[in-house]
Amino acid sequence: MLQLLPAIDLLEGRCVRLRQGNYEDSTVFSDDPVEMARRWQQEGAERLHLVDLDGARAGRPVNQGVVRRIVEATGLPCQLGGGIRDEQSIRSTLEQTGVDRVIIGTKALREPDWFAGMCGLFPGHLALGLDARNSMVATDGWLSVSEVSVLELAGRFVGLPLAAVIYTNIANDGMMQGIDEGTLQDFRTLAAMGLPVIASGGVTTMSDLAALRLIAREQPNLIGAITGRAIYEGTISVRSAVDFLRGAG
């Protein structure tokens, strides 16, 4: 079943959303990320997607304390990305925050052999964060764009014990314009490669979720959809979306 993952992006202790990964174009939606997490839990969310934006920019985890409070307050499985770039930060994040998935992006691009080794050390607990602009991988908290394509990088990790591959088209992220057809095709291709894919970036309306559910019926490796600004601005209801993806709506 395709699972909805509400996104909680943490910046300076607050819950925010960026447009296209731009730190200078952010909207604060709550000064209390823990209370926001409880809201999404009460509306039926079964997993949360957490991003340490301060950590992504600093290159090291920053908001572990807030993350731990979210996990403890909701009891939900959570995945966390942002600034996690070595074995020590992976281990400390898993042990100290209670999240069950750690998302690695920049370091996986730069050192794919290292990432493969970490997947062996932490089977089922690492997710590959594939953030892209024009299908090219973006790194360092989306501040830089590489010369490596999403599909090329993903292909290096087929067969590893990954928890998920989280693919975000940052051109769509936070723009409230929906998912473009090219990105939908990327989701299909990644899932067909045998990778457990979570779609992110541009999930704006129920029509976007319907398009993803259709792909998931063809490619069951499409396992999740992350949405952020849409649930904060009300174009998607978490409760209605969860029911829809379960087949009840």
Residue, then its C-alpha position, 0 to 999 in steps of 0.5 A: m500500500l502507498q503510504l502518506l508521509p507528512a513532512i516536518d522540516l526543522l529550521e532553528g527549532r521551528c517547523v518551516r517549508l522552503r521553496q525549491g530548497n531555498y533557505e532564503d525563501s522559507t515559510v514558518f508554519s509552527d513554532d512547535p514541531v512536536e505539536m505539529a507532529r501530534r496533529w498529523q498523527q491524530e489525522g491518521a499518519e503512520r510515518l513522519h518524514l523529518v528534515d534537519l535543515d540546519g543539519a543539512r546546511a551545517g553538514r552535521p546533525v543539529n536538531q536531534g533533541v527536537v527529533r527525539r521529542i517528536v518520536e517520543a510524543t507520537g510513537l510513530p516510526c520516523q525517518l530523518g535526513g539532513g547533515i548525516r554524513d558519517e558512521q558515527s552520526i548514523r549510529s548516534t541518530l538511530e540510537q539517540t533520537g529513536v528514528d528507524r530510518v536515516i536518510i543519506g544524500t550528499k555522502a552517498l553521491r560522493e562516496p557510493d562505496w562507503f554508502a554501500g558498506m553502511c547499508g550492510l552495517f545498518p540493513g533496513h535502516l538507511a534511505l538514499g536521498l535522491d534530490a534532483r534538479n532537471s534529473m541531476v542530483a543536488t547535494d549539500g542541502w540542495l545548495s549544489v547540483s552535481e553532474v550525476s543523474v538520478l538514475e545513474l546514482a540509483g543504479r549503483f545501489v540496486g540490491l542493497p538492503l535499503a529502507a527506501v529511495i526518497y526521490t525529490n524533484i526540488a524544482n517542484d518542491g514547495m511550489m504548489q504546482g503538482i508533479d510534472e510528468g517527467t518526475l512521474q516517469d522517474f518514479r516509475t523507472l526507479a520502482a521498476m529497477g527494484l528499488p523501494v521508492i518514496a515520491s517527494g516534491g510537488v505532491t499538492t492535490m489529491s490528483d497528484l496522489a491519484a497519479l501516484r496510486l496508479i503508478a503504485r498499482e503497476q509498480p508496487n515498489l512505489i511505497g510512499a508519498i511525502t507531502g509538506r506545504a500542501i497539508y499546511e496550506g490545506t490543499i490536501s487533508v492528511r486524514s482524507a489522503v490516508d483514507f484514499l491511499r488505503g482504498a477507503g476514499 
